[in-house]
């Protein structure tokens, strides 16, 4: 008899009249808001404008959702295209099923499009949003709790997860709450990236790469505990191999990037340092400043010209006065002789 366990929700959706509120979707949306909020604070601290992170997220989030769903459908195609299955279910994203690998890959493509449109380097943007993405994953994993899915092996530990549903081959009982393990790990990853970025001034995408490497390290052991159906290669689940490969790529990037491009970007958003909210270019401001300086120079030259011109006139006036004085002296001397 279990003395304690984590109960699962009796249902993952609440209906407010005709409007369904799904726990899985709520967790995803909440995660997006947290990622944008934290990313915006970090972006401003790096010298960017407020609102830029949200503007680029308009591109990144939809791409990420599509990429995450595609990865899940492709790697678990038998859930949607095998005999007795309805392929239309592949579009029911609210029922769960997002692969983080596809979400990050295609989300990065969307972010690249948004960054390119604003003249912003993608690595700098990625560094700013990395901890927020980790927190978004931490919140998103609670969607699996609402759906009673992606749990681990059977256990009787006090924090075991109680599964009550018997649909889709589930067996009621208590299991390791792998959703909780991964959620806590992602919170730790976010804190690690924030600390390392402050301590080492990470730039050029290295903070993002650290997030990727740290997440993959945790995902490897969490994935190893799961008991849901998955494709296996050489005894390991497909996602274990994916985590291992991506981990190695992220570490390699950190090492190579640190040697080729040490430090961090001096400017992350053109014009932001000048306090221009409208995105005016620095060249335009420079031209305006140059025009002002030219005007001041012309005025100074005019004043100098006036002063320069007055000196000869003063000299001429002085010489003329001296001649007049000499003539008067001669007249006075002549008059004295005549007298």
Secondary structure by P-SEA (a helix, b strand, c coil): cccbbbbcccccccccccbbbbaaaaaaaaaaaaaaaaaaaaaaaaccccaaaaaaaaaaaaaaaaaaaaaaaaaacccccccccccccccccccbbbbaaaaaaaaaaaaaaaaaaacccaaaaaaaaaaaaaaaaaaaaacccccccccccccccccbbbbcccccccccccccaaaaaaaaaaaaaaaaaaaaaaacccccaaaaaaaaaaaaaaaaaaaaacccbbbbcccccaaaaaaaaaaaaaaaaaaaaaaacccccccccccccccccccccaaaaaaaaaaaaaaaaaaaaaaaaaaaaaaaaaaaaaaaaaaaaaaaaaaaaaaaaac
